[in-house]
Amino acid sequence: MYRLVIYSPDVQAILGCSPSKASELLRIIKDVHDKEKHQSVTIKEFCDYQDLPFEEVFNMINSAVLNS
């Protein structure tokens, strides 16, 4: 099963930032997309906001999920 959403630890691993910076970035992306607190940020939304290659990030996150 593939994961479509991104979490703070994923952002930390991808960007090499602190936990608080990763959480702040996800909150900013939620604001940009007018999401409620309970709604998740998708990998695509994160990649679009950060201008990162979606396929690379998607595969990185999902290979980690499948290998755990």
VEXVO-628423 format. One line per 3 residues: for each residue x, y, z of C-alpha. Coordinates in steps of 0.1 Angstrom, whole numbers, m for minus. Example, Ala and Ser with C-alpha at 12.3 -4.5 7.8 and 13.67 -1.06 7.14 Angstrom:
BEGIN
123:m45:78; 137:m11:71
//
This chain:
BEGIN
0:0:0; 13:34:m9; 12:65:12
m2:97:m3; 3:121:26; 35:136:41
43:139:78; 67:160:98; 94:133:100
93:129:62; 99:167:58; 127:166:83
144:137:63; 139:154:29; 149:189:39
173:182:68; 154:206:90; 144:206:127
111:191:139; 96:225:146; 106:238:112
90:208:95; 58:212:114; 57:249:106
62:242:69; 33:218:69; 11:244:87
20:269:60; 12:245:32; m22:238:49
m29:275:50; m20:280:14; m44:252:4
m71:264:29; m71:231:48; m87:224:81
m65:213:111; m76:177:107; m68:175:70
m34:161:58; m9:176:33; m3:154:3
31:146:m11; 21:164:m43; 11:196:m24
44:195:m5; 64:190:m37; 45:217:m56
51:242:m27; 88:233:m24; 93:229:m61
107:193:m57; 103:164:m81; 71:146:m71
82:111:m83; 115:112:m64; 99:123:m32
69:99:m36; 93:69:m43; 116:79:m14
87:80:11; 70:49:m1; 102:28:m4
108:37:33; 73:26:41; 75:m6:22
109:m15:37; 99:m10:73
//
